[in-house]
Amino acid sequence: MFLLRKPILALSGNTAVRDALTSTSLTASVVDRFIAGETTADAVAAVSRLRPDGLQVSLDHLGEDTTDRATADATVEAYLQLIEALAAAGQVAGAELSVKLSAVGQALIASPDLPAGGNAYALAGARRITDAAYAAGARVNLDMEDHTTVDQTLEVLFELRRAHPDVGVAIQAMLLRTPKDLAELTGPGSRVRLVKGAYHEPAEVAYTDPAQIDLAYVRAMKLLMHGKGYPMIASHDPRLVAIADRLAADAGRSPDRWEHQMLYGIRPDEQRRLVAAGKQVRVYVPYGSDWYGYFTRRLAERPANLLFFLRSLTSKG
């Protein structure tokens, strides 16, 4: 099944396949398992369903690779509306917003009327979101995209941390540069979400063998657990979940000094089991109409997701 990862990831950028899939009600019915809905109200409703089970949330307004300012600005406004809606519903405290910088302008090309380029534009948008989130009692985590954006994303992170020192960031274990990056990100107050990595990266910059990626993930967990920051271990793999618990114990970390993170719709029973065992668990809740790129990466990450999708298509065909 791992052999299917690359072709599935390649489809994430195929506009013809995207248009075909996103236009069918059949696909939408399957996507509902992994996406909370398309609207702000859908996202707030999902939070209201998760919180009674003791689960925290990280909300992602879906979208990426934005190439025009109007769309980037609309994404920023969507996050601001989400913050207001969460506050009105009494669900904002402790919530986290996950922001992809390419969705708020990072990919914009420098021009005479945009001399500073996309990263500066993304920083301005991310700052508006972050200031509003922190004022309301929420937090922000920057999602990490493909390896070509890592340096720019970290530049934005460090700028945001001038005002809000615990703005978080996702770090991909599969990238060869990750140990060096973590050395700068494990200080007091730092929050790091550790993921395996969901992009099709070349062997020159990333591990591509599943066993190597798992080993890299464990090494990164050790660095985080023995650092001075707050590790956020994003994995559904039972082995890695168990290893995280052992590493936390070895490092003397109490349950309030780190957390598990899992995706909306994936292993919900395990999420509740961990909460019942006294662990902190945060669910990554994506919402919005631009779900295609996120959905195809979830299929590529776990064979079980792809099998679920194929079974659903067969049973409803």
C-alpha positions in Angstrom: 0.0 0.0 0.0 2.9 2.3 0.6 3.7 2.2 -3.1 0.4 4.1 -3.7 1.6 7.0 -1.6 3.4 8.9 -4.4 0.7 8.6 -7.0 -2.0 9.6 -4.5 0.1 12.7 -3.5 0.6 13.5 -7.2 -3.2 13.6 -7.5 -3.4 16.3 -4.9 -2.2 18.8 -7.5 -4.2 17.4 -10.4 -7.0 19.9 -11.2 -8.9 17.6 -13.5 -9.2 14.9 -10.8 -9.9 17.5 -8.2 -12.8 18.9 -10.2 -14.2 15.5 -10.9 -14.2 14.4 -7.3 -15.3 17.6 -5.7 -18.4 17.8 -7.9 -19.9 14.4 -6.8 -22.2 14.0 -3.9 -20.8 10.5 -3.5 -17.3 11.8 -2.7 -18.7 14.4 -0.4 -20.5 11.8 1.7 -17.2 10.0 2.3 -15.3 13.2 2.9 -17.7 14.0 5.7 -15.8 11.5 7.9 -12.6 13.6 7.7 -14.0 17.2 7.3 -16.2 18.8 9.9 -18.1 20.7 7.3 -17.9 23.8 5.0 -19.0 26.6 7.3 -18.0 28.3 10.5 -21.2 27.0 12.1 -20.1 23.4 11.1 -16.7 23.9 12.7 -18.2 25.3 16.0 -20.7 22.4 16.0 -17.9 19.9 15.7 -16.1 21.5 18.6 -19.2 21.4 20.7 -19.5 17.6 20.0 -15.8 16.9 20.9 -15.4 19.0 24.0 -17.8 17.0 26.3 -15.5 14.0 25.7 -12.6 15.9 27.2 -11.0 16.6 23.8 -9.3 19.8 22.9 -9.3 21.1 19.3 -7.1 22.6 16.6 -9.1 24.2 13.8 -7.9 24.5 10.2 -9.8 26.6 7.7 -8.9 24.6 4.6 -7.1 26.2 1.7 -3.5 26.4 0.4 -1.3 27.7 -2.4 -3.3 30.9 -2.7 -2.2 33.1 -5.6 -4.3 36.2 -5.2 -4.6 38.7 -2.4 -8.4 38.6 -2.3 -8.4 34.9 -1.5 -5.7 35.3 1.1 -7.6 38.1 2.7 -10.8 36.1 2.7 -9.0 33.3 4.6 -7.8 35.7 7.3 -11.4 37.0 7.6 -12.7 33.4 7.9 -10.4 32.8 10.9 -11.5 36.1 12.5 -15.1 35.0 12.1 -14.3 31.6 13.6 -12.7 33.2 16.7 -15.9 35.3 17.2 -18.2 32.3 16.7 -16.2 30.2 19.1 -16.3 32.9 21.7 -20.1 33.4 21.2 -20.5 29.6 21.8 -18.3 29.6 24.9 -15.8 27.3 23.1 -12.8 29.6 22.5 -10.8 29.0 25.6 -8.0 26.5 25.0 -8.8 26.1 21.3 -6.1 26.3 18.8 -6.1 27.7 15.2 -4.0 25.9 12.7 -2.8 28.3 9.9 -1.2 27.4 6.6 0.8 30.4 5.5 0.3 29.6 1.8 -3.4 30.1 2.4 -2.8 33.7 3.7 -0.5 34.8 1.0 2.9 33.2 1.3 2.9 32.0 -2.3 2.2 35.5 -3.7 4.9 36.7 -6.0 6.7 40.0 -5.4 5.5 42.8 -7.7 5.6 46.6 -7.9 2.5 46.8 -5.7 3.7 44.0 -3.5 7.5 44.7 -3.1 8.0 42.7 0.1 6.6 39.5 -1.5 4.3 36.8 -0.2 6.0 36.0 3.1 5.6 39.5 4.4 2.0 39.4 3.3 1.5 36.1 5.0 3.1 37.5 8.2 0.7 40.4 8.2 -2.3 38.1 7.9 -1.0 35.6 10.4 -0.4 38.4 12.8 -4.0 39.6 12.6 -5.2 36.0 13.3 -2.8 35.5 16.1 -3.5 38.8 17.9 -7.3 38.1 17.7 -6.9 34.5 18.9 -4.7 35.4 21.9 -7.0 38.2 22.9 -9.9 35.8 23.0 -8.1 33.1 24.9 -7.2 30.8 22.0 -3.7 29.9 20.6 -2.2 29.5 17.1 -0.1 26.9 15.4 1.5 27.3 12.0 1.1 24.3 9.8 4.2 23.2 7.8 4.0 22.6 4.1 6.5 21.2 1.6 10.3 21.6 2.3 10.6 24.7 0.1 8.6 26.7 2.6 10.3 25.7 5.8 12.7 28.6 6.2 10.0 31.2 5.3 7.6 29.6 7.8 10.1 29.7 10.6 10.8 33.3 9.8 7.1 34.1 10.3 7.0 32.0 13.4 9.9 33.8 15.1 8.3 37.2 14.2 5.0 36.1 15.7 6.7 34.9 18.8 8.0 38.4 19.6 4.5 39.2 20.8 3.2 35.7 21.6 6.1 33.4 22.6 4.2 30.2 22.6 2.9 30.3 19.0 3.3 26.7 17.8 4.6 25.2 14.7 4.4 21.8 12.9 7.7 20.1 12.2 8.0 17.1 9.9 10.1 14.2 11.1 10.7 12.9 7.6 12.8 16.0 6.6 16.6 15.5 7.1 16.9 19.0 8.5 14.5 18.4 11.4 17.0 17.7 14.2 18.7 21.0 13.5 15.3 22.8 13.5 14.2 21.2 16.7 17.4 22.4 18.4 16.1 25.9 18.0 12.5 25.0 18.9 12.7 23.2 22.2 13.3 26.1 24.5 11.0 27.2 27.3 7.5 27.9 26.2 8.0 26.6 22.7 5.1 24.5 21.3 5.9 22.0 18.5 3.5 19.7 16.8 5.5 16.7 15.5 4.1 15.1 12.4 5.6 12.5 10.0 5.1 14.6 6.9 2.4 14.5 4.3 4.1 15.9 1.2 5.9 14.2 -1.7 9.5 15.1 -0.9 12.6 14.1 -2.8 15.2 11.8 -1.2 17.7 14.6 -1.2 15.8 16.4 1.6 13.7 13.7 3.3 13.5 10.1 4.3 11.3 8.1 2.0 11.3 4.7 3.5 8.5 4.1 6.1 10.8 2.4 8.6 13.3 5.3 8.3 10.5 7.8 8.8 9.3 6.0 11.9 12.9 6.0 13.4 13.2 9.7 12.6 9.9 10.3 14.3 11.1 8.5 17.5 14.4 10.5 17.5 12.4 13.7 17.2 10.1 12.7 20.0 13.1 12.1 22.3 14.4 15.6 21.5 11.1 17.2 22.3 10.4 15.2 25.4 13.8 16.1 26.8 13.6 19.7 25.7 12.0 22.6 27.7 9.0 23.2 25.4 5.6 21.6 25.0 5.5 18.6 22.7 2.4 17.9 20.7 2.7 14.3 19.3 0.6 14.0 16.2 0.3 10.3 15.4 -2.4 7.6 15.1 0.2 4.8 14.9 -0.4 2.6 18.0 3.3 1.9 18.3 4.3 5.6 18.3 1.5 6.5 20.7 2.9 3.9 23.1 6.4 5.1 22.6 5.4 8.7 23.2 4.0 7.6 26.6 7.2 5.8 27.6 9.4 8.7 26.4 7.3 11.2 28.4 7.6 9.0 31.5 11.4 8.7 31.0 11.7 12.4 30.7 9.6 13.0 33.8 6.8 14.8 31.9 3.5 14.9 33.7 0.4 14.7 31.4 -0.2 18.4 31.5 3.2 19.1 29.9 2.6 17.4 26.5 -0.3 16.1 24.4 -1.4 13.6 21.8 -2.9 15.0 18.6 -5.1 13.1 16.2 -7.1 14.0 13.1 -10.9 14.5 13.1 -12.6 11.3 12.1 -9.6 9.0 12.6 -9.5 6.6 15.6 -12.1 8.5 17.7 -12.4 5.6 20.1 -8.6 5.8 20.7 -8.9 9.5 21.3 -11.5 8.9 24.0 -9.5 6.0 25.5 -6.4 8.2 25.9 -8.5 10.9 27.6 -10.0 8.3 30.0 -6.4 7.3 30.8 -5.6 10.8 31.9 -3.8 12.0 28.7 -4.3 15.3 27.0 -5.7 14.9 23.5 -6.3 17.5 20.8 -8.3 16.8 17.7 -7.2 18.5 14.4 -10.6 19.7 13.0 -10.5 20.8 9.3 -13.4 22.6 7.7 -14.2 24.6 4.6 -15.0 24.0 1.0 -11.4 23.7 -0.3 -10.9 20.2 1.1 -9.3 18.4 -1.8 -5.6 18.8 -1.0 -6.1 17.9 2.6 -8.2 14.9 1.8 -5.8 13.3 -0.7 -2.9 13.7 1.8 -4.9 11.9 4.4 -5.5 9.0 1.9 -1.8 8.8 1.2 -0.8 8.8 4.8 -2.7 5.8 6.0 -3.7 2.7 4.0 -6.7 2.4 6.2 -8.0 5.7 5.0 -7.7 4.7 1.4 -9.4 1.3 2.0 -12.3 3.1 3.8 -12.6 5.5 0.8 -12.6 2.6 -1.7 -15.1 0.5 0.3 -17.4 3.5 0.5 -17.3 4.1 -3.2 -18.0 0.4 -3.9 -20.9 0.2 -1.4 -22.6 3.3 -2.7 -21.9 2.8 -6.4 
